[in-house]
Amino acid sequence: MKEIAKLGMILFIIAAVAATILGYTNDITKGPIEEQMIQANTKARQIVLSDATDFEEVEKSEYEGYENIVEVYKGLKDGEVVGYTIKTNPNGYGGAVEVMIGLGTDEVITGVNIGNHSETPGLGAKASGEFKDQYNGKSTNTDVNVIKSGTPKDNEVMAISGATITSKAVTKGVNSALKLFNEKLK
């Protein structure tokens, strides 16, 4: 009986020390991790809206009820609004696909960037490559459509071969951003 109590006490001490170390480590790294996330998000915003030098978060109440919208930032340059960045999370083949869209006040898509996703490596992951560049310069006045063959027209993009679901998910995210932009932000 004494042996079981002794082992239990040793196990308790080991668990208490491990929990204390983990808590302390979490406390120390929490701030730097948040700072890195802020810097990464700011960099992603600057990639899709390069004219902006500062970003100001838009109140959630402005876009509440819009499908797939995660966050909205106003892009500023010398105090003037030059556009918006909108982060969406439409569902792809492997789960949510994080899509950051830049929309200029001149009613043009200024950039699309693909963030975290769980798409199939080698297929869906191609969305982060040349595919996303097809959206640049498209008008914000009409939805973008995905086509599988032919020559894309003004507001069409060519699907990624073998990853149509991912292509449609990214386009759904872009169209959600366009809807919000046209209805509330313009």
DRENKE-681138 format. One record per residue: z, y, x of N, C-alpha, C, O, CB in turn; chain. Coordinates in Angstrom, 3 decimals. Each point is the difference from the previous one (the first is absolute). Glycine has a CB too. Example, Ala and Ser with C-alpha at 12.3 -4.5 7.8 and 13.67 -1.06 7.14 Angstrom:
BEGIN
        n.z        n.y        n.x       ca.z       ca.y       ca.x        c.z        c.y        c.x        o.z        o.y        o.x       cb.z       cb.y       cb.x   ch
      7.800     -5.690     13.190      0.000      1.190     -0.890      0.000      1.200      0.900      0.665     -0.019      1.036      0.581     -1.154     -2.928    A
     -1.966      2.223      1.542      0.060      1.190      0.820      0.730      1.090     -0.770      0.169      1.108      0.509     -2.314     -1.736      0.675    A
***
This chain:
BEGIN
        n.z        n.y        n.x       ca.z       ca.y       ca.x        c.z        c.y        c.x        o.z        o.y        o.x       cb.z       cb.y       cb.x   ch
      0.000     -1.195      0.815      0.000      1.195     -0.815      0.000      1.261      0.860     -0.716      0.962     -0.278      1.914     -2.226     -1.510    A
     -0.358      1.237      2.866      0.056      1.135      0.909     -1.346      0.220      0.674     -0.415      1.135      0.234      2.850     -1.565      0.141    A
     -3.120     -0.690     -0.063     -1.290      0.085      0.670     -1.037      0.702     -0.894     -0.797      0.800      0.490      1.343     -2.910      0.791    A
     -0.537      1.815     -2.584     -0.948      0.635     -0.938      0.303      1.493     -0.120     -0.919      0.818     -0.028      0.685     -2.989     -1.257    A
      1.505      2.524      1.215      0.394      1.413     -0.080     -0.403      0.745      1.266     -0.448      1.146     -0.049      2.370     -1.764     -1.443    A
     -1.754     -0.056      2.624     -0.374      0.624      1.273     -1.508      0.245      0.067     -0.433      1.075      0.415      2.386     -2.202      0.699    A
     -2.752      0.140     -1.518     -1.460      0.156     -0.018     -0.430      1.087     -0.990     -0.910      0.784      0.266      0.664     -3.209      0.364    A
      0.928      2.446     -1.775     -0.307      1.031     -0.996      0.278      1.389      0.536     -0.776      0.929     -0.229      1.302     -2.549     -1.577    A
      0.590      1.765      2.525      0.361      1.302      0.581     -1.012      0.418      1.067     -0.376      1.170      0.067      2.809     -1.642     -0.526    A
     -2.871     -0.460      1.284     -0.997      0.303      1.034     -1.315      0.430     -0.647     -0.622      0.977      0.416      1.709     -2.634      1.149    A
     -1.493      0.915     -2.580     -1.230      0.339     -0.714      0.108      1.384     -0.634     -0.953      0.778      0.038      0.538     -3.217     -0.480    A
      1.574      2.747     -0.140      0.222      1.314     -0.616     -0.106      1.114      1.043     -0.619      1.034     -0.250      2.108     -2.101     -1.481    A
     -0.888      0.852      2.890     -0.049      1.033      1.062     -1.428      0.211      0.486     -0.425      1.137      0.202      2.759     -1.744      0.506    A
     -3.080     -0.488     -0.517     -1.397      0.115      0.438     -0.829      0.757     -1.043     -0.798      0.873      0.343      1.018     -3.035      0.951    A
     -0.021      1.818     -2.565     -0.755      0.667     -1.064      0.374      1.481     -0.076     -0.875      0.844     -0.193      0.759     -3.012     -1.090    A
      1.402      2.495      1.431      0.445      1.397     -0.067     -0.587      0.816      1.157     -0.442      1.133     -0.195      2.574     -1.875     -0.936    A
     -2.134      0.157      2.338     -0.565      0.700      1.165     -1.507      0.209     -0.185     -0.523      1.080      0.274      2.306     -2.088      1.218    A
     -2.474     -0.037     -1.960     -1.458      0.110     -0.215     -0.305      1.053     -1.057     -0.926      0.793      0.172      0.631     -3.212      0.459    A
      1.061      2.440     -1.724     -0.234      0.986     -1.057      0.249      1.414      0.505     -0.737      0.923     -0.345      1.381     -2.626     -1.368    A
      0.389      1.876      2.526      0.293      1.323      0.558     -1.122      0.470      0.914     -0.418      1.156     -0.061      2.864     -1.650     -0.085    A
     -2.928     -0.406      0.989     -1.098      0.356      0.913     -1.260      0.345     -0.784     -0.680      0.976      0.316      1.651     -2.476      1.452    A
     -1.287      0.704     -2.789     -1.190      0.281     -0.819      0.124      1.336     -0.724     -0.958      0.771     -0.051      0.610     -3.231     -0.245    A
      1.509      2.731     -0.256      0.223      1.270     -0.691     -0.121      1.183      0.936     -0.598      1.018     -0.348      2.080     -2.192     -1.243    A
     -0.915      1.039      2.781     -0.064      1.059      0.997     -1.448      0.231      0.444     -0.441      1.143      0.116      2.775     -1.720      0.651    A
     -3.070     -0.509     -0.519     -1.401      0.096      0.406     -0.837      0.660     -1.096     -0.849      0.844      0.285      1.124     -2.900      1.143    A
     -0.036      1.673     -2.666     -0.722      0.609     -1.127      0.290      1.492     -0.085     -0.900      0.803     -0.246      0.992     -2.981     -0.995    A
      1.160      2.539      1.446      0.391      1.413     -0.056     -0.683      0.813      1.090     -0.426      1.130     -0.239      2.625     -1.805     -0.725    A
     -2.304      0.106      2.158     -0.624      0.711      1.129     -1.514      0.127     -0.182     -0.568      1.048      0.304      2.387     -1.903      1.197    A
     -2.476     -0.196     -1.991     -1.460      0.000     -0.089     -0.546      0.594     -1.299     -1.197      0.268     -0.094      1.239     -2.260      1.539    A
      0.800      2.200     -2.431     -0.446      0.497     -1.308     -0.717      1.351      0.125     -1.088      0.166     -0.553      3.006     -1.385     -0.524    A
     -1.345      2.156      1.771     -0.589      1.329      0.159     -1.332     -0.008      0.716     -0.974      0.555     -0.509      3.245      0.334      0.530    A
     -2.339     -1.516      1.173     -1.291     -0.057      0.703     -1.095     -0.716     -0.798     -1.166      0.389      0.069      2.438     -0.367      2.061    A
     -0.907     -1.061     -2.884     -1.008     -0.709     -0.805     -0.543      0.927     -1.091     -1.207      0.050     -0.234      2.357     -2.266      0.688    A
     -0.257      2.945     -1.115     -0.448      0.942     -1.034     -0.890      1.086      0.604     -1.013      0.375     -0.590      3.116     -0.819     -0.723    A
     -1.727      0.946      2.483     -0.794      1.044      0.669     -1.391     -0.520      0.357     -0.988      0.717     -0.152      3.100      0.299      1.069    A
     -2.192     -2.263     -0.444     -1.299     -0.585      0.334     -0.856     -0.184     -1.251     -1.213      0.204      0.041      2.255     -1.366      1.923    A
     -0.413      0.775     -3.075     -0.749     -0.164     -1.249     -0.542      1.339     -0.475     -1.136      0.075     -0.468      2.566     -2.044     -0.144    A
     -0.637      3.024      0.724     -0.447      1.345     -0.393     -1.181      0.428      0.861     -0.987      0.527     -0.513      3.326      0.071     -0.222    A
     -2.240     -0.824      2.048     -1.092      0.365      0.912     -1.263     -0.803     -0.304     -1.101      0.550      0.028      2.787      0.029      1.738    A
     -1.539     -1.866     -2.056     -1.161     -0.842     -0.311     -0.665      0.462     -1.294     -1.228      0.039     -0.084      2.311     -1.984      1.263    A
     -0.288      2.292     -2.181     -0.569      0.479     -1.265     -0.681      1.353      0.179     -1.056      0.239     -0.586      2.830     -1.489     -0.666    A
     -1.186      2.136      2.053     -0.623      1.301      0.261     -1.324     -0.189      0.730     -0.985      0.672     -0.305      3.252      0.421      0.400    A
     -2.285     -2.004      0.866     -1.236     -0.284      0.741     -1.072     -0.558     -0.947     -1.168      0.374      0.096      2.516     -0.820      2.008    A
     -0.950     -0.447     -3.015     -0.945     -0.563     -0.969     -0.549      1.100     -0.907     -1.183     -0.011     -0.343      2.411     -2.192      0.403    A
     -0.371      3.157     -0.452     -0.461      1.113     -0.834     -0.996      0.867      0.764     -1.000      0.444     -0.564      3.190     -0.458     -0.673    A
     -1.920      0.256      2.519     -0.903      0.836      0.799     -1.327     -0.692      0.255     -1.018      0.670      0.174      2.995      0.387      0.896    A
     -1.987     -2.383     -1.043     -1.259     -0.737      0.178     -0.915      0.204     -1.200     -1.206      0.182      0.164      2.394     -1.891      1.245    A
     -0.624      1.679     -2.616     -0.840      0.105     -1.202     -0.215      1.436     -0.451     -0.912      0.260     -0.785      1.745     -2.482      0.107    A
     -0.023      3.159      1.151     -0.177      1.411     -0.355      0.209      0.818      1.275      1.035      0.639      0.186     -0.240     -1.009     -2.608    A
     -1.795      0.334      3.286      0.144      0.582      1.338      0.105      1.521      0.004      0.486      0.573      0.975     -1.750     -2.505     -0.129    A
      0.819      2.601     -1.913      0.086      1.467     -0.054      1.439      0.484     -0.164      0.308      1.137      0.358     -2.602     -1.086     -1.341    A
      3.168     -0.882      0.455      1.384      0.405     -0.265      0.839     -0.047      1.270     -0.152     -0.894      0.833     -0.062      0.042     -3.175    A
      1.092      1.823      2.471      0.920      0.018      1.136      1.421     -0.339     -0.444      0.809     -0.471      0.800     -2.256      2.182      0.334    A
      1.746     -1.472     -2.401      1.312     -0.329     -0.568     -0.197     -0.730     -1.323     -1.032      0.118     -0.660      2.093      1.897      1.780    A
     -0.037     -2.766     -1.473     -0.059     -0.729     -1.263      1.277      0.249     -0.788      1.098      0.047      0.557     -2.583     -1.812      0.473    A
      1.318      1.922     -2.324      1.135      0.265     -0.887     -0.040     -1.028     -1.128     -1.019     -0.141     -0.678      1.019      2.642      1.238    A
      1.098     -3.214     -0.761      0.033     -1.046     -1.012     -0.072      0.596     -1.403      0.641      1.010     -0.289      0.695     -2.454      1.843    A
     -2.113      0.816     -2.409     -0.138      0.405     -1.396      1.047     -0.757     -0.810      0.233     -1.187      0.228     -2.731      1.668      0.041    A
      3.124      0.211     -1.213      1.035     -0.616     -0.845     -0.550     -1.232     -0.717     -1.133      0.009     -0.481      2.219      2.243      0.164    A
     -0.275     -3.316      0.248     -0.427     -1.243     -0.652     -0.341      0.211     -1.467     -0.841     -0.708     -0.554      2.267     -0.558      2.144    A
     -0.784      2.228     -2.213     -0.266      0.243     -1.420     -1.456      0.418     -0.230     -0.523     -0.155     -1.103      2.928      0.820      0.791    A
     -3.058     -0.136      1.355     -1.404      0.417     -0.108     -0.942     -1.197     -0.162     -1.066      0.124     -0.602      1.606      1.884      1.999    A
     -0.149     -3.149     -0.865     -0.900     -1.156     -0.058      0.648     -1.230     -0.645     -0.519     -1.111      0.107     -0.597      1.990      1.936    A
      2.229     -0.674     -2.697      0.667     -1.098     -0.696     -0.916     -0.556     -1.091     -0.603      0.764     -0.755      2.867      0.265      1.238    A
     -2.368     -2.338     -0.565     -0.833     -0.636     -1.007     -1.402     -0.338      0.482     -0.732     -0.718     -0.681      2.042      1.935     -0.988    A
     -1.692     -0.709      2.837     -1.316     -0.335      0.554      0.097     -1.335      0.720      0.931     -0.242      0.769     -1.537      2.691     -0.522    A
     -0.373     -3.313     -0.508     -0.007     -1.352      0.551     -0.212      0.033      1.520     -0.868      0.719      0.496     -0.016     -1.599     -2.692    A
      1.669      0.109      2.914     -0.130     -0.242      1.444      0.356      1.180      0.901     -0.101     -0.133      1.220     -1.641     -1.455     -1.828    A
      2.144      2.709      0.079      0.300      1.156      0.840      1.415     -0.142      0.568      0.964     -0.165     -0.747     -2.521      1.633     -0.629    A
      1.668     -1.401      2.705      1.289     -0.160      0.671      0.571      1.355      0.404      1.173      0.283     -0.242     -1.887     -2.540      1.072    A
     -0.120      3.089     -0.216      0.450      1.325      0.425     -1.184      0.953      0.079     -1.148     -0.404      0.179      3.053     -0.627      1.105    A
     -1.580      2.312     -1.425     -1.035      1.037      0.058      0.516      1.131      0.879      1.135      0.450     -0.158     -2.025     -1.056     -2.157    A
      0.051      1.064      3.243      0.344      1.131      0.857     -1.093      1.055     -0.092     -1.192     -0.302     -0.060      2.485     -1.210      1.621    A
     -0.845      2.746     -1.568     -0.908      1.134      0.024     -0.272      0.325      1.464      0.934      0.158      0.786     -0.067      0.756     -3.020    A
     -2.157     -0.811      2.608     -0.362      0.357      1.368     -0.159      1.497      0.126     -0.729      0.617     -0.777     -0.399     -2.821      1.078    A
      1.811      2.803      0.683     -0.011      1.454      0.167     -0.533      0.392      1.367      0.191     -0.701      0.994      1.746      0.881     -2.557    A
     -2.617      0.973      1.580     -0.422      0.601      1.271      0.187      1.509     -0.158     -0.601      0.615     -0.880     -1.100     -2.499      1.408    A
      2.515      2.464      0.307      0.337      1.431     -0.078      0.503      0.376     -1.389     -0.300      1.087     -0.496     -1.425     -0.604      2.248    A
      2.480     -1.365     -2.377      0.574      0.257     -1.311     -0.936     -0.233     -1.172      0.418      0.091     -1.155      0.997      1.521      2.278    A
     -2.663     -1.909     -0.844     -0.985     -0.247     -1.064     -0.157     -1.507     -0.215      0.035     -0.778      0.954     -1.256      2.934     -0.385    A
      1.048     -2.557     -1.822     -0.221     -1.409     -0.320     -1.437     -0.362      0.363     -0.947      0.605     -0.504      2.670     -0.534     -1.369    A
     -1.877     -1.066      2.753     -1.341     -0.449      0.399     -0.354     -1.360     -0.597     -1.133     -0.468      0.117      1.388      1.760      2.000    A
      0.738     -1.923     -2.763     -0.264     -1.278     -0.634      1.273     -0.772     -0.260      1.105      0.531      0.118     -3.307     -0.579      0.990    A
      2.031     -1.222     -1.468      1.140     -0.860     -0.318     -0.187     -1.357      0.673     -1.125     -0.459      0.200      1.471      1.649     -2.415    A
      0.758     -1.815      2.557     -0.040     -1.398      0.423      0.761     -0.799     -1.044      1.101      0.368     -0.411     -1.250      0.232      2.897    A
     -0.447     -1.675     -2.893      0.596     -0.828     -1.050      0.065     -1.430      0.511     -1.012     -0.568      0.409      0.130      2.084     -2.256    A
      2.081     -2.095      1.821      0.168     -1.396      0.411      0.058     -0.866     -1.252      0.761      0.275     -0.928      0.471      0.403      3.053    A
     -2.052     -1.731     -2.137     -0.023     -0.934     -1.125      0.284     -1.409      0.516     -0.061     -0.258      1.202     -1.594      1.718     -2.462    A
      1.967     -2.365      0.333      0.258     -1.391      0.389     -0.609     -0.991     -0.993      0.733     -0.761     -0.632      1.382      1.509      1.741    A
     -3.448     -0.750     -1.257     -0.633     -0.957     -0.914      0.130     -1.434      0.518      0.195     -0.225      1.194     -1.808      2.011     -1.908    A
      1.505     -2.738     -0.190      0.110     -1.407      0.389     -1.331     -0.540      0.489     -1.030      0.155     -0.655      2.865     -0.456     -1.004    A
     -1.796     -0.338      2.826     -1.171     -0.652      0.567      0.126     -1.495     -0.154      0.671     -0.479     -0.915     -0.979      2.350      2.542    A
     -0.323     -2.608     -0.752      0.033     -1.463     -0.051      1.375     -0.546      0.383      0.489     -0.947     -0.616     -2.930      0.910      1.159    A
      3.056      0.628      0.464      1.279     -0.513      0.503      1.211      0.828     -0.392      1.099     -0.255      0.491     -2.364     -0.665      1.377    A
      1.096      1.887     -2.723      1.114      0.855     -0.405     -0.415      1.455      0.033     -1.187      0.325     -0.001      2.818     -2.004      0.870    A
     -0.636      2.550     -0.840     -0.280      1.432     -0.026     -0.689      0.452      1.290      0.339     -0.452      1.094      1.647      0.791     -2.595    A
     -2.952      0.557      1.350     -0.715      0.596      1.121      0.353      1.483      0.007     -0.249      0.705     -0.978     -1.668     -2.418      0.863    A
      2.493      2.183      1.207      0.383      1.408      0.106     -1.232      0.825      0.387     -0.579     -0.203      1.067      2.961     -0.431     -0.408    A
     -2.773      1.557     -1.527     -1.197      0.805      0.220      0.389      1.476     -0.038      0.557      0.472     -0.992     -2.044     -2.265     -0.036    A
      1.195      2.521      2.108      0.251      1.444      0.059     -1.344      0.709     -0.153     -0.946     -0.278      0.738      3.005     -0.017      0.766    A
     -2.132      1.206     -2.463     -1.256      0.697     -0.287      0.199      1.492      0.226      0.996      0.573     -0.441     -1.673     -2.343     -1.242    A
     -0.266      2.395      2.366      0.016      1.447      0.188     -1.050      0.635     -0.887     -1.160     -0.413      0.004      1.968      0.150      2.362    A
     -0.398      1.279     -3.136     -0.918      0.676     -0.911      0.037      1.492      0.295      1.058      0.625     -0.068     -0.729     -2.401     -1.717    A
     -1.480      2.346      2.112     -0.063      1.413      0.325     -0.127      0.869     -1.240     -0.439     -0.467     -1.051     -0.586     -0.139      3.219    A
      1.409      1.868     -2.045     -0.132      0.916     -1.134     -1.476      0.299     -0.286     -0.330      0.541     -1.055      2.574      0.473      1.616    A
     -3.136     -1.365      0.381     -1.436      0.138     -0.247     -0.558     -1.191     -0.764     -1.214     -0.200     -0.055      1.026      1.554      2.133    A
      1.093     -2.153     -2.674     -0.340     -1.131     -0.874     -0.798     -1.091      0.710     -0.977     -0.530     -0.529      0.989      2.116     -1.371    A
      0.433     -1.902      3.106     -0.623     -1.051      0.798      1.107     -0.901      0.552      1.075      0.475      0.368     -3.053      1.031      0.241    A
      1.702     -2.806     -0.557      0.937     -0.928      0.627     -0.091      0.219      1.509     -1.059     -0.185      0.601      0.836     -1.538     -2.499    A
      1.338      2.117      2.498     -0.012      0.326      1.425      0.335     -1.197      0.893     -0.255      0.025      1.204      0.895      2.290     -1.824    A
     -0.073     -3.350      0.027      0.310     -1.178      0.799      0.778     -1.036     -0.788      0.693      0.323     -0.965     -0.694      1.107      2.979    A
     -0.122     -2.675     -1.590      0.754     -1.113     -0.582      0.552     -0.804      1.161     -0.715     -0.302      0.956     -0.734      0.212     -3.071    A
      2.712     -0.252      2.027      0.623     -0.795      1.046      0.747     -1.165     -0.648      0.683      0.173     -1.010     -0.471      1.860      2.525    A
     -0.346     -3.206     -0.930      0.656     -1.192     -0.518      1.269     -0.232      0.809     -0.044     -0.079      1.228     -2.170     -0.934     -1.975    A
      3.339      0.906      0.058      1.279     -0.233      0.664      0.390     -1.455     -0.036     -0.804     -0.869      0.337      1.497      3.156     -0.936    A
      0.513     -2.561      0.200      0.498     -1.379     -0.050     -0.707     -0.799     -1.083     -0.265      0.507     -1.090      2.483      0.275      1.930    A
     -2.517     -2.024     -0.530     -0.597     -0.907     -0.978      0.196     -1.438      0.451      0.359     -0.263      1.148     -2.057      2.009     -1.796    A
      1.457     -2.671     -0.274      0.111     -1.429      0.308     -1.311     -0.706     -0.277     -0.006     -1.161     -0.410      2.447      1.220     -0.126    A
     -3.550      0.626      0.754     -1.297     -0.596     -0.268     -0.339     -1.032      1.071      0.600     -0.022      1.075     -1.347      2.137     -2.215    A
     -0.223     -2.964      0.827     -0.393     -1.068      0.906     -0.498      0.575      1.333     -0.916      0.823      0.018      0.327     -2.275     -2.000    A
      1.192      1.020      3.090     -0.482      0.491      1.295     -1.469     -0.382      0.190     -0.397     -1.122     -0.313      2.730      0.935      1.284    A
     -3.112      1.094     -0.473     -1.413     -0.275      0.241     -0.897      0.336     -1.171     -1.193      0.229      0.194      1.912     -1.991      1.327    A
     -0.176      1.799     -2.748     -0.811      0.374     -1.165      0.553      1.282     -0.605     -0.570      1.077      0.174     -0.004     -3.503     -0.630    A
      1.685      2.301     -0.253      0.589      1.166     -0.649      0.438      1.056      0.988      0.025      1.190     -0.316      0.706     -2.659     -1.511    A
     -0.385      1.033      3.022      0.434      0.958      1.021     -1.143      0.900      0.453      0.237      1.025      0.639      1.488     -2.663      0.107    A
     -2.980      1.261     -1.074     -1.143      0.849      0.347      0.033      1.324     -0.757     -0.724      0.932      0.348     -0.618     -2.987      0.117    A
      2.172      2.140     -1.490      0.107      1.248     -0.765      0.459      1.145      0.889     -0.301      1.161     -0.272      0.812     -2.476     -1.795    A
      0.214      0.992      3.125      0.489      1.030      0.916     -1.088      0.500      0.949      0.213      0.978      0.717      2.043     -2.015     -0.864    A
     -3.402      0.391      0.162     -1.078      0.370      0.921     -1.003      0.954     -0.635      0.378      0.991     -0.625     -0.093     -3.188      1.743    A
     -1.551      1.890     -0.953     -1.072      0.867     -0.485      0.000      0.165     -1.514     -0.473      1.012     -0.516     -0.854     -1.720      2.470    A
      1.853     -0.275     -2.662     -0.018      0.058     -1.463      0.621      1.282     -0.526     -0.572      0.652     -0.873      0.680     -3.130      0.817    A
      1.045      2.843      0.572      0.717      1.178     -0.514     -0.757      1.294      0.268      0.170      0.979     -0.727      1.976     -2.188      1.084    A
     -2.980      1.225      0.677     -0.753      1.213      0.325     -1.084      0.317     -1.032     -0.499      1.124     -0.045      0.951     -1.581      2.446    A
     -0.820     -0.525     -3.230     -1.018      0.225     -1.022      0.439      1.026     -1.048     -0.836      0.608     -0.668      0.055     -2.943      1.036    A
      2.082      2.520     -0.507      0.518      0.917     -1.030     -0.087      1.461      0.445     -0.014      0.904     -0.836      1.557     -2.717      0.053    A
     -1.600      2.044      2.085     -0.001      1.372      0.523     -1.190      0.789     -0.527     -1.140     -0.461      0.052      2.311     -0.339      2.007    A
     -0.891      1.993     -2.565     -1.047      0.879     -0.489     -0.418     -0.234     -1.440     -0.814      0.752     -0.535      0.060     -0.651      2.833    A
      1.302     -1.140     -2.942     -0.340     -0.253     -1.412      0.642      1.080     -0.863      1.050      0.543      0.344     -1.217     -3.050      0.064    A
     -0.468      2.806     -1.517      0.513      0.995     -0.931      1.260     -0.503     -0.694      0.143     -1.196     -0.257     -2.468      2.060     -0.083    A
      3.229      0.050      0.041      1.217     -0.367     -0.724     -0.214      0.047     -1.506      0.909     -0.333     -0.759      0.453      1.210      2.655    A
     -2.540     -0.473     -2.339     -0.234      0.202     -1.430     -0.311     -1.268     -0.778      0.154     -0.020     -1.221     -0.956      2.242      1.817    A
      0.367     -3.282      0.081     -0.288     -1.258     -0.699      0.640     -1.155      0.754      0.207      0.063      1.212     -2.379      0.868     -2.108    A
      2.480     -1.990      0.150      0.595     -1.188      0.611     -0.971     -0.630      0.993     -1.217      0.155     -0.106      2.588     -0.549     -1.967    A
     -0.804     -0.314      3.029     -0.784     -0.731      0.989     -0.132     -1.441     -0.497      0.964     -0.575     -0.505     -0.165      2.076      2.434    A
     -1.985     -2.077     -1.787     -0.241     -1.386     -0.410     -0.341     -0.850      1.214     -0.520      0.494      1.000     -0.275      0.281     -3.258    A
      1.100     -2.067      2.148     -0.307     -0.958      1.067     -1.247     -0.779     -0.393     -0.092     -0.509     -1.117      2.544      0.320      1.771    A
     -3.414      0.096      0.264     -1.184     -0.825     -0.252     -0.059     -1.087      1.072      0.505      0.179      1.108     -1.762      1.776     -2.182    A
      0.628     -3.091      0.726     -0.079     -1.121      0.935     -1.329     -0.034      0.752     -0.090     -0.581      1.081      1.620     -0.693     -2.574    A
     -2.570      1.902      0.917     -1.303      0.006      0.672     -0.746      1.277     -0.368      0.375      0.719     -0.926     -0.467     -3.255      0.907    A
     -0.960      2.792      0.763     -0.800      1.193     -0.254      0.455      1.155      0.866      0.813     -0.152      0.912     -1.197     -0.613     -3.246    A
     -0.161      1.910      2.020      0.340      1.212      0.744      0.996      0.806     -0.819     -0.279      0.332     -1.152     -1.991     -0.291      2.292    A
      3.423      0.278     -0.571      1.001      0.754     -0.767     -0.496      1.400     -0.369     -0.605      0.698      0.814      2.401     -1.990      0.353    A
     -1.524      1.681     -2.412     -0.346      1.351     -0.460      1.155      0.927      0.373      0.913     -0.379      0.734     -2.346     -0.516     -2.666    A
      1.369      2.126      1.405      0.972      1.032      0.381      1.461     -0.447     -0.085      0.750      0.184      0.959     -2.401      1.464     -1.742    A
      2.059     -2.217     -0.315      1.396     -0.405     -0.137      0.139     -1.516     -0.084      0.713     -0.518     -0.861     -0.235      2.680     -0.287    A
     -1.154     -2.861      2.034      0.127     -1.452      0.111      0.294     -0.362      1.452     -0.423      0.688      0.929     -1.163     -1.042     -2.880    A
      2.312     -0.730      2.119      0.244     -0.534      1.337     -0.390     -1.467      0.004      0.063     -0.675     -1.027      1.818      2.327      1.449    A
     -2.279     -2.132      0.731     -0.393     -1.394      0.155      1.238     -0.855      0.225      0.818      0.314      0.864     -3.054      0.374      0.079    A
      2.385     -1.764     -1.710      1.154     -0.887      0.130      0.010     -0.685      1.364     -1.041     -0.173      0.634      1.029     -0.191     -3.116    A
      1.194     -0.015      2.911      0.134     -0.782      1.225     -0.449     -1.420     -0.336      0.503     -0.595     -0.953      1.430      2.045      1.851    A
     -2.859     -1.991     -0.138     -0.496     -1.344     -0.249      1.134     -1.021      0.098      0.649     -0.117      1.039     -2.902      0.792     -0.149    A
      2.483     -1.403     -1.963      1.052     -1.013     -0.033      1.373      0.547     -0.358      0.977     -0.748     -0.022     -2.274     -0.476      1.700    A
      1.381      2.510     -1.956      1.290      0.602     -0.345     -0.187      1.023     -1.129      0.434      1.148      0.095      0.396     -1.497      2.284    A
     -1.485     -0.106     -3.443     -0.280      0.899     -1.118      1.285      0.463     -0.677      0.087      1.147     -0.439     -2.279     -2.298      0.099    A
      3.184      0.278      0.251      1.265      0.378     -0.655      0.676      1.132      0.784      0.515      0.946     -0.596     -0.232     -3.311     -0.298    A
     -0.287      2.271      2.195      0.577      1.065      0.829     -0.795      1.289     -0.159      0.576      1.081     -0.117      0.256     -2.793      1.760    A
     -2.158      1.596     -1.648     -0.855      1.178     -0.168      0.310      0.693     -1.324      0.117      1.224     -0.066     -1.921     -2.312      1.451    A
      1.932      0.286     -2.428      0.293      0.574     -1.324      1.412      0.585     -0.042      0.228      1.007     -0.669     -1.801     -2.664     -0.393    A
      2.519      1.039      1.767      1.371      0.524      0.013      0.039      1.378      0.663      0.619      0.928     -0.520      0.292     -3.282      0.595    A
     -1.570      2.481      1.064     -0.024      1.294      0.700     -0.654      1.048     -0.893      0.479      1.129     -0.107     -0.586     -2.287      2.360    A
     -0.991      0.771     -2.890     -0.708      0.933     -0.885      0.865      0.368     -1.203     -0.028      1.143     -0.457     -2.171     -2.124      1.185    A
      2.958      0.032     -1.238      0.914      0.295     -1.109      1.044      1.034      0.441      0.341      0.910     -0.756     -0.686     -3.246     -0.182    A
      0.842      2.187      2.155      0.958      0.973      0.520     -0.625      1.382      0.128      0.621      1.009     -0.334      0.540     -2.847      1.559    A
     -2.401      1.873     -0.736     -0.709      1.278      0.138     -0.219      0.626     -1.379      0.205      1.200     -0.184     -1.348     -2.027      2.292    A
      0.723      0.001     -3.076     -0.255      0.530     -1.343      1.287      0.471     -0.685     -0.029      0.962     -0.769     -1.940     -2.496      0.593    A
      3.085      0.875      0.444      1.289      0.468     -0.544      0.320      1.384      0.559      0.472      0.875     -0.725      0.357     -3.262      0.507    A
     -1.090      2.576      1.512      0.242      1.305      0.626     -0.940      1.060     -0.582      0.411      1.134     -0.245      0.346     -2.287      2.362    A
     -2.018      0.778     -2.336     -0.965      0.949     -0.577      0.429      0.429     -1.397     -0.104      1.173     -0.359     -1.732     -2.225      1.706    A
      2.315      0.094     -2.130      0.442      0.312     -1.367      1.142      1.017      0.034     -0.020      0.989     -0.733     -0.673     -3.297     -0.041    A
      1.678      2.061      1.621      1.124      0.937      0.112     -0.484      1.362      0.484      0.401      1.032     -0.538      1.160     -2.948      1.011    A
     -2.411      1.921      0.530     -0.512      1.256      0.560     -0.729      0.814     -1.069      0.224      1.202     -0.138     -0.440     -2.299      2.394    A
     -0.655      0.431     -3.006     -0.798      0.716     -1.006      0.821      0.455     -1.202     -0.301      1.033     -0.599     -1.650     -2.367      1.325    A
      2.978      0.577     -1.082      0.784      0.342     -1.189      1.164      0.946      0.286      0.378      0.781     -0.872     -1.015     -2.981     -0.044    A
      1.212      2.147      2.114      1.225      0.777      0.242     -0.031      0.933      1.203      0.662      1.037     -0.020      0.496     -2.897     -1.017    A
     -1.898      1.526      2.073      0.155      0.723      1.261     -1.072      1.049      0.269      0.245      0.952      0.741      0.837     -2.968      0.107    A
     -2.245      1.862     -1.428     -1.113      0.919      0.276      0.298      1.418     -0.413     -0.840      0.882      0.170     -0.701     -2.763     -0.457    A
***
